[in-house]
Amino acid sequence: VYTCTCTCTYTWGMDAPPHHPPVVISSRKPSPRRGGTNWQDVNYPPLLRVMHFDLTELSGNAKRTITWLHRSMLVFDCALLLNVVTCVVLTAGGAEGGHHWLFLFYSCMNLVLGSLLTLYGLHMGHWGVIMNPTVPATRCVLVWWAVVGFSVSMSLARGAFAHGWSDIHRALDTETMPGVWGMMIVFESILWSCSGALGYFALHLLNQYRQLRG
């Protein structure tokens, strides 16, 4: 907030009052801060910088809620990235079971779209927790239900680009890279399971915070 103050004092002879009231001219610029947050400071993600995100501006239940939303987003993005790596390894190694470059393309699209979706959901949750509007918080809830549903599905599914728990037998029965395939499935399934659990916990915190705020 910028304030320009000018004080002008006039003397009108001997009969002038001893203390003439000052003339104050004030000019204010609209502040980019709302709710104690500088939304114009676009700083996240570090390389893309498409939104404002700073946990140090939060405190109490608000900080706890957004912290777990952020952690859930990171785990989900790591699971998406590991899915791409698994598809690359299996496709390059010529593993059986229908893994080919088309599934790798689908996996890469999931990584791009899923990362953008969770980034949007985090921004809506951050905005909703601070400013307490209904629509952004509701959008965040919808995004995170999608995160939970997709994570649980990927942790269980088999076939195409999915490497869930039910895909272990198929990996161990193949003659090409059974050990590598099985290990990748275990790692990816654990990460998807953690993503679903963290997403549900973050949803619980967000709904709890919204109820407290009324």
Buried (B, 14 or more C-beta within 10 A) or exposed (E): EEEEEEEEEEEEEEEEEEEEEEEEEEEEEEEEEEEEBBBEBEEBEEEEEBBBBEEEBBEEBBBBBBBBBBBBBBBBBEBBBBBBEBBBBBBEEEBBBEBBEEBBEBBBEBBEEBBEBBBBBBBBBBBBBBEBEEEBBEBBBEBBBBBBEBBBEBBBBBBBBBBBBBBBEBBEEBEBBBEBBBBBBBBBBBBBBBBBBBBBBBBEBBBEBBEEEE
